[in-house]
Amino acid sequence: MRPVADVPLTVRLPKEKQRATLVTPDGRRTPLELTHADGRHRVRLETLGVYAIVVLHDGELP
């Protein structure tokens, strides 16, 4: 599978989160720019391969 570039992601949550972090299959963590509007959280992934995890959180990840 070829990676897809410039992938937008929008999630509606009941509470506003302050940070977003991308976790890749190899365990790397990359902070993402997070925006909010009307209860929606938006990030944009530079590239997306087979899978990735986006963690929306407050404070630092353990």
N, C-alpha and C positions, 0 to 999 in steps of 0.2 A: 504494500500500500504506500502511495506517495503522500507525504505530509501536505496538508491544506494550509494555505497562508491567509493571514488576516481574518481570523474567525471571531465574530462578535458573539458575546454570551450575555443574556439578560435573565435575571432571576428575581422573582418577587418574594420578599421575606417580611415577616411581621414586625421585625425590628431592624433598624438601620445598623449595618456593620461598618467598621472604619477602615478595614484593610482587606486585601485580596492577595493570595499567594498561589502560584502555579506550582504543583508538584508533578514532576515528570517520572516516567517508569524507572529511571535510574536513581531516583531519590533526590534529585536536585530541586531546590526551592528558589523560585524567582518571584519577587514582589511584582504585582500588577497595578496599573493605575485603575482606581475604582471611582466610578461616578454614581450618583443617586438622583432619581427623579420619580416622583409619584409612587414611592414605595418600591421602585425597581432598582436593582443593583446592576450596573453594566461594567463589563471588562472586555478587552479585546486581546485575543491570543495571537501572538506573532505567527506561530505555526502550531498545528495540531496533527500529531501522528495517529497511531492506532488508538491511544487513549491518553488522558491526563486527568489530574484532579485539581479542581480550583476550590480552595478553601477560603470562605468569607469569614472574617474573624475580627475580634477586637484584641488589642495587645499583641504580644509576641506568641508565636507557636512554640509548643514544647519541643 
